[in-house]
Amino acid sequence: MQTGNFRLHENSFIAGERKLVIKERKKLSGKPKHYLIQVSPFQYISSLFPVSNTSFETAVSNTSFETFTFDFESKLYSLRRSGDKVEIEEIY
């Protein structure tokens, strides 16, 4: 998975060679509300697990953001979404 900062257009962004989309489940049934997919070729990536206390406005920049964790190919990542930007970092 490509890490770094990417421009978010609606709910999709391009990370390296992958076009990724943040989707919302219609029926939660015990799963997290959001998940990540690759568009072409289609591949389900992971559920996006919200990190508590991260959807807030920062006093300095006055921007709100959401932070999630997800796993892909045995690695753990964080995804931070704010406005028209998304940041992916490898945790371990």
Residue, then its C-alpha position, 0 to 999 in steps of 0.5 A: m500500500q502506497t503511503g503519503n498524502f493524497r487529494l480526495h475527490e468526493n470519496s476517492f483518491i489515487a495512491g500510487e497505481r491504485k484508485l481507492v474509494i472510501k465506501e459506507r455500508k448500507k447495513l452495519s450488522g456489527k461491522p464498521k460504517h466505512y470500508l476501503i476498496q480498490v476500483s480497478p481491478f476491484q479489490y476489497i481492501s479493509s474495513l476502516f476502524p475509527v480511532s476514538n476522539t479524532s473527529f474534532e476541530t483543531a484549535v490551530s488550523n480550524t480543520s476537522f479530521e477523522t482517523f481510521t486504522f485498517d489492515f492490508e497484506s498483514k500490515l497495519y495502516s492509519l488513514r486520516r481524512s480531512g476535507d479534500k485530503v487523505e493521509i495514509e501511514e504504515i503503523y507496523 
